């Protein structure tokens, strides 16, 4: 298994800012979130009903991992 840290890709300060931004919305107990190909972030099942996803905002390309070789972001 290979462990890849976001802080290695974008720097410790930028990764900490993103973590703080997510913690502000999701809380500090952690949890899953997803980033789609357009940089939109969602957290599954976090809405008041316990099922609906919550939109976590847009993520600029320089705040996330680089795309794989041969793939261009939309």
N, CA, C and O atoms as a Maestro MAE file, in Angstrom:
{
 s_m_m2io_version
 :::
 2.0.0
}

f_m_ct {
 s_m_title
 :::
 protein
 m_atom[296] {
  # First column is atom index #
  i_m_mmod_type
  r_m_x_coord
  r_m_y_coord
  r_m_z_coord
  i_m_residue_number
  s_m_chain_name
  s_m_pdb_residue_name
  s_m_pdb_atom_name
  i_m_atomic_number
  :::
  1 25 0.845 -1.176 0.000 1 A "UNK " " N  " 7
  2 3 0.000 0.000 0.000 1 A "UNK " " CA " 6
  3 2 0.888 1.235 0.000 1 A "UNK " " C  " 6
  4 15 1.885 1.302 0.718 1 A "UNK " " O  " 8
  5 25 0.516 2.187 -0.798 2 A "UNK " " N  " 7
  6 3 1.272 3.429 -0.920 2 A "UNK " " CA " 6
  7 2 0.469 4.563 -0.282 2 A "UNK " " C  " 6
  8 15 -0.687 4.783 -0.642 2 A "UNK " " O  " 8
  9 25 1.066 5.269 0.644 3 A "UNK " " N  " 7
  10 3 0.400 6.401 1.286 3 A "UNK " " CA " 6
  11 2 0.867 7.682 0.603 3 A "UNK " " C  " 6
  12 15 2.064 7.958 0.517 3 A "UNK " " O  " 8
  13 25 -0.095 8.452 0.122 4 A "UNK " " N  " 7
  14 3 0.193 9.718 -0.542 4 A "UNK " " CA " 6
  15 2 -0.484 10.830 0.252 4 A "UNK " " C  " 6
  16 15 -1.691 10.781 0.491 4 A "UNK " " O  " 8
  17 25 0.279 11.815 0.652 5 A "UNK " " N  " 7
  18 3 -0.254 12.918 1.460 5 A "UNK " " CA " 6
  19 2 -0.480 14.151 0.592 5 A "UNK " " C  " 6
  20 15 0.364 14.508 -0.230 5 A "UNK " " O  " 8
  21 25 -1.626 14.796 0.783 6 A "UNK " " N  " 7
  22 3 -1.922 16.016 0.054 6 A "UNK " " CA " 6
  23 2 -0.882 17.090 0.354 6 A "UNK " " C  " 6
  24 15 -0.532 17.881 -0.523 6 A "UNK " " O  " 8
  25 25 -0.393 17.118 1.582 7 A "UNK " " N  " 7
  26 3 0.600 18.133 1.954 7 A "UNK " " CA " 6
  27 2 1.892 17.984 1.147 7 A "UNK " " C  " 6
  28 15 2.602 18.970 0.943 7 A "UNK " " O  " 8
  29 25 2.207 16.782 0.690 8 A "UNK " " N  " 7
  30 3 3.385 16.587 -0.159 8 A "UNK " " CA " 6
  31 2 3.160 17.191 -1.545 8 A "UNK " " C  " 6
  32 15 4.114 17.587 -2.214 8 A "UNK " " O  " 8
  33 25 1.924 17.258 -1.966 9 A "UNK " " N  " 7
  34 3 1.575 17.764 -3.301 9 A "UNK " " CA " 6
  35 2 1.412 19.284 -3.313 9 A "UNK " " C  " 6
  36 15 1.923 19.956 -4.209 9 A "UNK " " O  " 8
  37 25 0.701 19.828 -2.322 10 A "UNK " " N  " 7
  38 3 0.378 21.264 -2.355 10 A "UNK " " CA " 6
  39 2 1.033 22.059 -1.230 10 A "UNK " " C  " 6
  40 15 0.909 23.284 -1.196 10 A "UNK " " O  " 8
  41 25 1.711 21.408 -0.332 11 A "UNK " " N  " 7
  42 3 2.360 22.085 0.789 11 A "UNK " " CA " 6
  43 2 1.551 21.965 2.071 11 A "UNK " " C  " 6
  44 15 0.330 21.812 2.038 11 A "UNK " " O  " 8
  45 25 2.237 22.035 3.183 12 A "UNK " " N  " 7
  46 3 1.607 21.852 4.490 12 A "UNK " " CA " 6
  47 2 0.583 22.946 4.781 12 A "UNK " " C  " 6
  48 15 -0.512 22.648 5.258 12 A "UNK " " O  " 8
  49 25 0.918 24.199 4.504 13 A "UNK " " N  " 7
  50 3 0.007 25.303 4.816 13 A "UNK " " CA " 6
  51 2 -1.278 25.223 3.998 13 A "UNK " " C  " 6
  52 15 -2.365 25.424 4.539 13 A "UNK " " O  " 8
  53 25 -1.167 24.932 2.701 14 A "UNK " " N  " 7
  54 3 -2.351 24.838 1.848 14 A "UNK " " CA " 6
  55 2 -3.230 23.649 2.261 14 A "UNK " " C  " 6
  56 15 -4.457 23.751 2.265 14 A "UNK " " O  " 8
  57 25 -2.602 22.539 2.602 15 A "UNK " " N  " 7
  58 3 -3.364 21.362 3.041 15 A "UNK " " CA " 6
  59 2 -4.067 21.648 4.368 15 A "UNK " " C  " 6
  60 15 -5.198 21.209 4.576 15 A "UNK " " O  " 8
  61 25 -3.408 22.378 5.261 16 A "UNK " " N  " 7
  62 3 -4.020 22.736 6.543 16 A "UNK " " CA " 6
  63 2 -5.208 23.678 6.344 16 A "UNK " " C  " 6
  64 15 -6.217 23.559 7.040 16 A "UNK " " O  " 8
  65 25 -5.093 24.613 5.396 17 A "UNK " " N  " 7
  66 3 -6.223 25.504 5.103 17 A "UNK " " CA " 6
  67 2 -7.421 24.712 4.589 17 A "UNK " " C  " 6
  68 15 -8.554 24.970 4.996 17 A "UNK " " O  " 8
  69 25 -7.183 23.755 3.703 18 A "UNK " " N  " 7
  70 3 -8.275 22.925 3.194 18 A "UNK " " CA " 6
  71 2 -8.883 22.101 4.326 18 A "UNK " " C  " 6
  72 15 -10.106 21.995 4.419 18 A "UNK " " O  " 8
  73 25 -8.058 21.522 5.178 19 A "UNK " " N  " 7
  74 3 -8.568 20.742 6.306 19 A "UNK " " CA " 6
  75 2 -9.422 21.613 7.222 19 A "UNK " " C  " 6
  76 15 -10.468 21.169 7.696 19 A "UNK " " O  " 8
  77 25 -8.994 22.835 7.475 20 A "UNK " " N  " 7
  78 3 -9.766 23.750 8.310 20 A "UNK " " CA " 6
  79 2 -11.093 24.112 7.675 20 A "UNK " " C  " 6
  80 15 -12.120 24.193 8.349 20 A "UNK " " O  " 8
  81 25 -11.060 24.330 6.366 21 A "UNK " " N  " 7
  82 3 -12.287 24.651 5.629 21 A "UNK " " CA " 6
  83 2 -13.289 23.506 5.715 21 A "UNK " " C  " 6
  84 15 -14.479 23.730 5.937 21 A "UNK " " O  " 8
  85 25 -12.804 22.280 5.539 22 A "UNK " " N  " 7
  86 3 -13.685 21.113 5.631 22 A "UNK " " CA " 6
  87 2 -14.176 20.902 7.062 22 A "UNK " " C  " 6
  88 15 -15.345 20.577 7.272 22 A "UNK " " O  " 8
  89 25 -13.306 21.081 8.037 23 A "UNK " " N  " 7
  90 3 -13.686 20.895 9.443 23 A "UNK " " CA " 6
  91 2 -14.756 21.908 9.850 23 A "UNK " " C  " 6
  92 15 -15.623 21.603 10.670 23 A "UNK " " O  " 8
  93 25 -14.696 23.107 9.282 24 A "UNK " " N  " 7
  94 3 -15.694 24.134 9.589 24 A "UNK " " CA " 6
  95 2 -17.099 23.664 9.194 24 A "UNK " " C  " 6
  96 15 -18.076 23.975 9.875 24 A "UNK " " O  " 8
  97 25 -17.193 22.920 8.099 25 A "UNK " " N  " 7
  98 3 -18.490 22.443 7.616 25 A "UNK " " CA " 6
  99 2 -18.836 21.072 8.183 25 A "UNK " " C  " 6
  100 15 -19.961 20.842 8.626 25 A "UNK " " O  " 8
  101 25 -17.862 20.162 8.167 26 A "UNK " " N  " 7
  102 3 -18.119 18.760 8.527 26 A "UNK " " CA " 6
  103 2 -17.934 18.465 10.009 26 A "UNK " " C  " 6
  104 15 -18.429 17.452 10.504 26 A "UNK " " O  " 8
  105 25 -17.235 19.329 10.714 27 A "UNK " " N  " 7
  106 3 -16.895 19.046 12.100 27 A "UNK " " CA " 6
  107 2 -15.494 18.462 12.173 27 A "UNK " " C  " 6
  108 15 -14.877 18.178 11.147 27 A "UNK " " O  " 8
  109 25 -15.004 18.288 13.370 28 A "UNK " " N  " 7
  110 3 -13.627 17.835 13.552 28 A "UNK " " CA " 6
  111 2 -13.500 16.338 13.789 28 A "UNK " " C  " 6
  112 15 -12.402 15.849 14.052 28 A "UNK " " O  " 8
  113 25 -14.601 15.604 13.702 29 A "UNK " " N  " 7
  114 3 -14.526 14.158 13.930 29 A "UNK " " CA " 6
  115 2 -14.167 13.389 12.669 29 A "UNK " " C  " 6
  116 15 -14.092 12.161 12.693 29 A "UNK " " O  " 8
  117 25 -13.943 14.100 11.564 30 A "UNK " " N  " 7
  118 3 -13.538 13.445 10.322 30 A "UNK " " CA " 6
  119 2 -14.726 12.960 9.523 30 A "UNK " " C  " 6
  120 15 -15.874 13.286 9.828 30 A "UNK " " O  " 8
  121 25 -14.446 12.194 8.520 31 A "UNK " " N  " 7
  122 3 -15.478 11.650 7.663 31 A "UNK " " CA " 6
  123 2 -15.063 11.705 6.209 31 A "UNK " " C  " 6
  124 15 -14.085 12.358 5.847 31 A "UNK " " O  " 8
  125 25 -15.811 11.021 5.398 32 A "UNK " " N  " 7
  126 3 -15.497 10.941 3.981 32 A "UNK " " CA " 6
  127 2 -16.022 12.153 3.231 32 A "UNK " " C  " 6
  128 15 -17.038 12.749 3.588 32 A "UNK " " O  " 8
  129 25 -15.293 12.494 2.184 33 A "UNK " " N  " 7
  130 3 -15.784 13.484 1.237 33 A "UNK " " CA " 6
  131 2 -15.224 13.112 -0.123 33 A "UNK " " C  " 6
  132 15 -14.222 12.405 -0.234 33 A "UNK " " O  " 8
  133 25 -15.884 13.595 -1.135 34 A "UNK " " N  " 7
  134 3 -15.521 13.256 -2.506 34 A "UNK " " CA " 6
  135 2 -15.280 14.520 -3.299 34 A "UNK " " C  " 6
  136 15 -15.913 15.548 -3.058 34 A "UNK " " O  " 8
  137 25 -14.363 14.440 -4.246 35 A "UNK " " N  " 7
  138 3 -14.083 15.542 -5.157 35 A "UNK " " CA " 6
  139 2 -14.307 15.013 -6.568 35 A "UNK " " C  " 6
  140 15 -13.673 14.043 -6.984 35 A "UNK " " O  " 8
  141 25 -15.216 15.659 -7.305 36 A "UNK " " N  " 7
  142 3 -15.461 15.180 -8.666 36 A "UNK " " CA " 6
  143 2 -14.454 15.811 -9.632 36 A "UNK " " C  " 6
  144 15 -13.597 16.599 -9.232 36 A "UNK " " O  " 8
  145 25 -14.579 15.442 -10.920 37 A "UNK " " N  " 7
  146 3 -13.606 15.890 -11.914 37 A "UNK " " CA " 6
  147 2 -13.624 17.397 -12.148 37 A "UNK " " C  " 6
  148 15 -12.689 17.938 -12.740 37 A "UNK " " O  " 8
  149 25 -14.649 18.069 -11.704 38 A "UNK " " N  " 7
  150 3 -14.730 19.524 -11.852 38 A "UNK " " CA " 6
  151 2 -14.316 20.261 -10.574 38 A "UNK " " C  " 6
  152 15 -14.417 21.486 -10.502 38 A "UNK " " O  " 8
  153 25 -13.854 19.522 -9.575 39 A "UNK " " N  " 7
  154 3 -13.390 20.149 -8.343 39 A "UNK " " CA " 6
  155 2 -14.492 20.496 -7.360 39 A "UNK " " C  " 6
  156 15 -14.277 21.301 -6.454 39 A "UNK " " O  " 8
  157 25 -15.670 19.904 -7.520 40 A "UNK " " N  " 7
  158 3 -16.760 20.139 -6.574 40 A "UNK " " CA " 6
  159 2 -16.684 19.073 -5.471 40 A "UNK " " C  " 6
  160 15 -16.532 17.886 -5.761 40 A "UNK " " O  " 8
  161 25 -16.788 19.498 -4.225 41 A "UNK " " N  " 7
  162 3 -16.656 18.587 -3.085 41 A "UNK " " CA " 6
  163 2 -18.019 18.308 -2.457 41 A "UNK " " C  " 6
  164 15 -18.862 19.198 -2.343 41 A "UNK " " O  " 8
  165 25 -18.215 17.057 -2.052 42 A "UNK " " N  " 7
  166 3 -19.456 16.615 -1.426 42 A "UNK " " CA " 6
  167 2 -19.129 15.685 -0.276 42 A "UNK " " C  " 6
  168 15 -18.122 14.978 -0.307 42 A "UNK " " O  " 8
  169 25 -19.971 15.686 0.729 43 A "UNK " " N  " 7
  170 3 -19.871 14.739 1.828 43 A "UNK " " CA " 6
  171 2 -21.148 13.899 1.844 43 A "UNK " " C  " 6
  172 15 -22.242 14.459 1.925 43 A "UNK " " O  " 8
  173 25 -21.040 12.584 1.771 44 A "UNK " " N  " 7
  174 3 -22.246 11.748 1.717 44 A "UNK " " CA " 6
  175 2 -22.963 11.668 3.053 44 A "UNK " " C  " 6
  176 15 -22.330 11.558 4.103 44 A "UNK " " O  " 8
  177 25 -24.282 11.724 3.006 45 A "UNK " " N  " 7
  178 3 -25.097 11.469 4.190 45 A "UNK " " CA " 6
  179 2 -24.877 12.380 5.366 45 A "UNK " " C  " 6
  180 15 -25.007 11.940 6.508 45 A "UNK " " O  " 8
  181 25 -24.553 13.618 5.138 46 A "UNK " " N  " 7
  182 3 -24.306 14.547 6.242 46 A "UNK " " CA " 6
  183 2 -25.444 15.534 6.466 46 A "UNK " " C  " 6
  184 15 -25.431 16.275 7.449 46 A "UNK " " O  " 8
  185 25 -26.417 15.554 5.579 47 A "UNK " " N  " 7
  186 3 -27.529 16.502 5.731 47 A "UNK " " CA " 6
  187 2 -28.362 16.126 6.945 47 A "UNK " " C  " 6
  188 15 -28.190 15.049 7.516 47 A "UNK " " O  " 8
  189 25 -29.255 17.006 7.333 48 A "UNK " " N  " 7
  190 3 -30.088 16.781 8.515 48 A "UNK " " CA " 6
  191 2 -30.875 15.478 8.441 48 A "UNK " " C  " 6
  192 15 -31.156 14.859 9.467 48 A "UNK " " O  " 8
  193 25 -31.232 15.059 7.217 49 A "UNK " " N  " 7
  194 3 -31.990 13.807 7.084 49 A "UNK " " CA " 6
  195 2 -31.100 12.571 7.195 49 A "UNK " " C  " 6
  196 15 -31.611 11.452 7.230 49 A "UNK " " O  " 8
  197 25 -29.786 12.751 7.251 50 A "UNK " " N  " 7
  198 3 -28.862 11.637 7.408 50 A "UNK " " CA " 6
  199 2 -28.578 10.873 6.134 50 A "UNK " " C  " 6
  200 15 -27.789 9.929 6.149 50 A "UNK " " O  " 8
  201 25 -29.198 11.255 5.036 51 A "UNK " " N  " 7
  202 3 -29.022 10.526 3.784 51 A "UNK " " CA " 6
  203 2 -28.472 11.394 2.659 51 A "UNK " " C  " 6
  204 15 -27.641 10.940 1.872 51 A "UNK " " O  " 8
  205 25 -28.923 12.615 2.581 52 A "UNK " " N  " 7
  206 3 -28.561 13.488 1.467 52 A "UNK " " CA " 6
  207 2 -27.130 14.009 1.617 52 A "UNK " " C  " 6
  208 15 -26.680 14.301 2.725 52 A "UNK " " O  " 8
  209 25 -26.427 14.122 0.500 53 A "UNK " " N  " 7
  210 3 -25.074 14.673 0.571 53 A "UNK " " CA " 6
  211 2 -25.099 16.174 0.842 53 A "UNK " " C  " 6
  212 15 -26.096 16.848 0.580 53 A "UNK " " O  " 8
  213 25 -24.016 16.675 1.356 54 A "UNK " " N  " 7
  214 3 -23.852 18.106 1.583 54 A "UNK " " CA " 6
  215 2 -22.769 18.610 0.634 54 A "UNK " " C  " 6
  216 15 -21.703 18.007 0.508 54 A "UNK " " O  " 8
  217 25 -23.059 19.713 -0.021 55 A "UNK " " N  " 7
  218 3 -22.090 20.347 -0.907 55 A "UNK " " CA " 6
  219 2 -21.068 21.084 -0.041 55 A "UNK " " C  " 6
  220 15 -21.434 21.882 0.822 55 A "UNK " " O  " 8
  221 25 -19.798 20.811 -0.277 56 A "UNK " " N  " 7
  222 3 -18.729 21.397 0.527 56 A "UNK " " CA " 6
  223 2 -17.990 22.525 -0.170 56 A "UNK " " C  " 6
  224 15 -17.100 23.142 0.415 56 A "UNK " " O  " 8
  225 25 -18.348 22.796 -1.407 57 A "UNK " " N  " 7
  226 3 -17.734 23.908 -2.114 57 A "UNK " " CA " 6
  227 2 -16.842 23.461 -3.257 57 A "UNK " " C  " 6
  228 15 -16.661 22.272 -3.520 57 A "UNK " " O  " 8
  229 25 -16.295 24.461 -3.920 58 A "UNK " " N  " 7
  230 3 -15.426 24.236 -5.072 58 A "UNK " " CA " 6
  231 2 -13.971 24.201 -4.619 58 A "UNK " " C  " 6
  232 15 -13.570 24.914 -3.699 58 A "UNK " " O  " 8
  233 25 -13.210 23.376 -5.274 59 A "UNK " " N  " 7
  234 3 -11.791 23.227 -4.979 59 A "UNK " " CA " 6
  235 2 -11.006 23.582 -6.237 59 A "UNK " " C  " 6
  236 15 -11.157 22.913 -7.259 59 A "UNK " " O  " 8
  237 25 -10.189 24.600 -6.187 60 A "UNK " " N  " 7
  238 3 -9.361 24.955 -7.336 60 A "UNK " " CA " 6
  239 2 -8.319 23.865 -7.569 60 A "UNK " " C  " 6
  240 15 -7.885 23.188 -6.636 60 A "UNK " " O  " 8
  241 25 -7.929 23.710 -8.826 61 A "UNK " " N  " 7
  242 3 -6.995 22.654 -9.203 61 A "UNK " " CA " 6
  243 2 -5.684 22.675 -8.451 61 A "UNK " " C  " 6
  244 15 -5.084 21.624 -8.227 61 A "UNK " " O  " 8
  245 25 -5.224 23.861 -8.053 62 A "UNK " " N  " 7
  246 3 -3.955 23.950 -7.323 62 A "UNK " " CA " 6
  247 2 -4.099 23.592 -5.845 62 A "UNK " " C  " 6
  248 15 -3.120 23.636 -5.101 62 A "UNK " " O  " 8
  249 25 -5.315 23.238 -5.413 63 A "UNK " " N  " 7
  250 3 -5.569 22.848 -4.021 63 A "UNK " " CA " 6
  251 2 -5.759 21.343 -3.889 63 A "UNK " " C  " 6
  252 15 -6.160 20.860 -2.830 63 A "UNK " " O  " 8
  253 25 -5.472 20.590 -4.964 64 A "UNK " " N  " 7
  254 3 -5.727 19.155 -4.950 64 A "UNK " " CA " 6
  255 2 -4.617 18.452 -5.703 64 A "UNK " " C  " 6
  256 15 -3.739 19.099 -6.273 64 A "UNK " " O  " 8
  257 25 -4.654 17.157 -5.707 65 A "UNK " " N  " 7
  258 3 -3.648 16.365 -6.397 65 A "UNK " " CA " 6
  259 2 -3.650 16.660 -7.894 65 A "UNK " " C  " 6
  260 15 -4.693 16.964 -8.473 65 A "UNK " " O  " 8
  261 25 -2.496 16.570 -8.506 66 A "UNK " " N  " 7
  262 3 -2.401 16.743 -9.952 66 A "UNK " " CA " 6
  263 2 -3.128 15.592 -10.649 66 A "UNK " " C  " 6
  264 15 -3.149 14.473 -10.137 66 A "UNK " " O  " 8
  265 25 -3.725 15.860 -11.813 67 A "UNK " " N  " 7
  266 3 -4.398 14.773 -12.536 67 A "UNK " " CA " 6
  267 2 -3.372 13.767 -13.065 67 A "UNK " " C  " 6
  268 15 -2.201 14.102 -13.240 67 A "UNK " " O  " 8
  269 25 -3.813 12.545 -13.316 68 A "UNK " " N  " 7
  270 3 -2.896 11.543 -13.874 68 A "UNK " " CA " 6
  271 2 -2.387 11.969 -15.255 68 A "UNK " " C  " 6
  272 15 -3.012 12.782 -15.935 68 A "UNK " " O  " 8
  273 25 -1.269 11.421 -15.646 69 A "UNK " " N  " 7
  274 3 -0.722 11.707 -16.978 69 A "UNK " " CA " 6
  275 2 -1.756 11.409 -18.053 69 A "UNK " " C  " 6
  276 15 -2.428 10.379 -18.011 69 A "UNK " " O  " 8
  277 25 -1.877 12.307 -19.005 70 A "UNK " " N  " 7
  278 3 -2.786 12.119 -20.122 70 A "UNK " " CA " 6
  279 2 -4.213 12.543 -19.843 70 A "UNK " " C  " 6
  280 15 -5.073 12.408 -20.713 70 A "UNK " " O  " 8
  281 25 -4.493 13.060 -18.630 71 A "UNK " " N  " 7
  282 3 -5.837 13.496 -18.283 71 A "UNK " " CA " 6
  283 2 -5.831 14.997 -18.056 71 A "UNK " " C  " 6
  284 15 -5.017 15.517 -17.292 71 A "UNK " " O  " 8
  285 25 -6.726 15.677 -18.712 72 A "UNK " " N  " 7
  286 3 -6.866 17.119 -18.523 72 A "UNK " " CA " 6
  287 2 -8.131 17.380 -17.710 72 A "UNK " " C  " 6
  288 15 -9.175 16.776 -17.957 72 A "UNK " " O  " 8
  289 25 -8.028 18.273 -16.751 73 A "UNK " " N  " 7
  290 3 -9.226 18.659 -16.009 73 A "UNK " " CA " 6
  291 2 -10.156 19.465 -16.915 73 A "UNK " " C  " 6
  292 15 -9.694 20.246 -17.746 73 A "UNK " " O  " 8
  293 25 -11.475 19.274 -16.752 74 A "UNK " " N  " 7
  294 3 -12.409 20.042 -17.572 74 A "UNK " " CA " 6
  295 2 -12.339 21.533 -17.292 74 A "UNK " " C  " 6
  296 15 -13.068 22.311 -17.907 74 A "UNK " " O  " 8
  :::
 }
 m_bond[295] {
  # First column is bond index #
  i_m_from
  i_m_to
  i_m_order
  :::
  1 1 2 1
  2 2 3 1
  3 3 4 2
  4 3 5 1
  5 5 6 1
  6 6 7 1
  7 7 8 2
  8 7 9 1
  9 9 10 1
  10 10 11 1
  11 11 12 2
  12 11 13 1
  13 13 14 1
  14 14 15 1
  15 15 16 2
  16 15 17 1
  17 17 18 1
  18 18 19 1
  19 19 20 2
  20 19 21 1
  21 21 22 1
  22 22 23 1
  23 23 24 2
  24 23 25 1
  25 25 26 1
  26 26 27 1
  27 27 28 2
  28 27 29 1
  29 29 30 1
  30 30 31 1
  31 31 32 2
  32 31 33 1
  33 33 34 1
  34 34 35 1
  35 35 36 2
  36 35 37 1
  37 37 38 1
  38 38 39 1
  39 39 40 2
  40 39 41 1
  41 41 42 1
  42 42 43 1
  43 43 44 2
  44 43 45 1
  45 45 46 1
  46 46 47 1
  47 47 48 2
  48 47 49 1
  49 49 50 1
  50 50 51 1
  51 51 52 2
  52 51 53 1
  53 53 54 1
  54 54 55 1
  55 55 56 2
  56 55 57 1
  57 57 58 1
  58 58 59 1
  59 59 60 2
  60 59 61 1
  61 61 62 1
  62 62 63 1
  63 63 64 2
  64 63 65 1
  65 65 66 1
  66 66 67 1
  67 67 68 2
  68 67 69 1
  69 69 70 1
  70 70 71 1
  71 71 72 2
  72 71 73 1
  73 73 74 1
  74 74 75 1
  75 75 76 2
  76 75 77 1
  77 77 78 1
  78 78 79 1
  79 79 80 2
  80 79 81 1
  81 81 82 1
  82 82 83 1
  83 83 84 2
  84 83 85 1
  85 85 86 1
  86 86 87 1
  87 87 88 2
  88 87 89 1
  89 89 90 1
  90 90 91 1
  91 91 92 2
  92 91 93 1
  93 93 94 1
  94 94 95 1
  95 95 96 2
  96 95 97 1
  97 97 98 1
  98 98 99 1
  99 99 100 2
  100 99 101 1
  101 101 102 1
  102 102 103 1
  103 103 104 2
  104 103 105 1
  105 105 106 1
  106 106 107 1
  107 107 108 2
  108 107 109 1
  109 109 110 1
  110 110 111 1
  111 111 112 2
  112 111 113 1
  113 113 114 1
  114 114 115 1
  115 115 116 2
  116 115 117 1
  117 117 118 1
  118 118 119 1
  119 119 120 2
  120 119 121 1
  121 121 122 1
  122 122 123 1
  123 123 124 2
  124 123 125 1
  125 125 126 1
  126 126 127 1
  127 127 128 2
  128 127 129 1
  129 129 130 1
  130 130 131 1
  131 131 132 2
  132 131 133 1
  133 133 134 1
  134 134 135 1
  135 135 136 2
  136 135 137 1
  137 137 138 1
  138 138 139 1
  139 139 140 2
  140 139 141 1
  141 141 142 1
  142 142 143 1
  143 143 144 2
  144 143 145 1
  145 145 146 1
  146 146 147 1
  147 147 148 2
  148 147 149 1
  149 149 150 1
  150 150 151 1
  151 151 152 2
  152 151 153 1
  153 153 154 1
  154 154 155 1
  155 155 156 2
  156 155 157 1
  157 157 158 1
  158 158 159 1
  159 159 160 2
  160 159 161 1
  161 161 162 1
  162 162 163 1
  163 163 164 2
  164 163 165 1
  165 165 166 1
  166 166 167 1
  167 167 168 2
  168 167 169 1
  169 169 170 1
  170 170 171 1
  171 171 172 2
  172 171 173 1
  173 173 174 1
  174 174 175 1
  175 175 176 2
  176 175 177 1
  177 177 178 1
  178 178 179 1
  179 179 180 2
  180 179 181 1
  181 181 182 1
  182 182 183 1
  183 183 184 2
  184 183 185 1
  185 185 186 1
  186 186 187 1
  187 187 188 2
  188 187 189 1
  189 189 190 1
  190 190 191 1
  191 191 192 2
  192 191 193 1
  193 193 194 1
  194 194 195 1
  195 195 196 2
  196 195 197 1
  197 197 198 1
  198 198 199 1
  199 199 200 2
  200 199 201 1
  201 201 202 1
  202 202 203 1
  203 203 204 2
  204 203 205 1
  205 205 206 1
  206 206 207 1
  207 207 208 2
  208 207 209 1
  209 209 210 1
  210 210 211 1
  211 211 212 2
  212 211 213 1
  213 213 214 1
  214 214 215 1
  215 215 216 2
  216 215 217 1
  217 217 218 1
  218 218 219 1
  219 219 220 2
  220 219 221 1
  221 221 222 1
  222 222 223 1
  223 223 224 2
  224 223 225 1
  225 225 226 1
  226 226 227 1
  227 227 228 2
  228 227 229 1
  229 229 230 1
  230 230 231 1
  231 231 232 2
  232 231 233 1
  233 233 234 1
  234 234 235 1
  235 235 236 2
  236 235 237 1
  237 237 238 1
  238 238 239 1
  239 239 240 2
  240 239 241 1
  241 241 242 1
  242 242 243 1
  243 243 244 2
  244 243 245 1
  245 245 246 1
  246 246 247 1
  247 247 248 2
  248 247 249 1
  249 249 250 1
  250 250 251 1
  251 251 252 2
  252 251 253 1
  253 253 254 1
  254 254 255 1
  255 255 256 2
  256 255 257 1
  257 257 258 1
  258 258 259 1
  259 259 260 2
  260 259 261 1
  261 261 262 1
  262 262 263 1
  263 263 264 2
  264 263 265 1
  265 265 266 1
  266 266 267 1
  267 267 268 2
  268 267 269 1
  269 269 270 1
  270 270 271 1
  271 271 272 2
  272 271 273 1
  273 273 274 1
  274 274 275 1
  275 275 276 2
  276 275 277 1
  277 277 278 1
  278 278 279 1
  279 279 280 2
  280 279 281 1
  281 281 282 1
  282 282 283 1
  283 283 284 2
  284 283 285 1
  285 285 286 1
  286 286 287 1
  287 287 288 2
  288 287 289 1
  289 289 290 1
  290 290 291 1
  291 291 292 2
  292 291 293 1
  293 293 294 1
  294 294 295 1
  295 295 296 2
  :::
 }
}
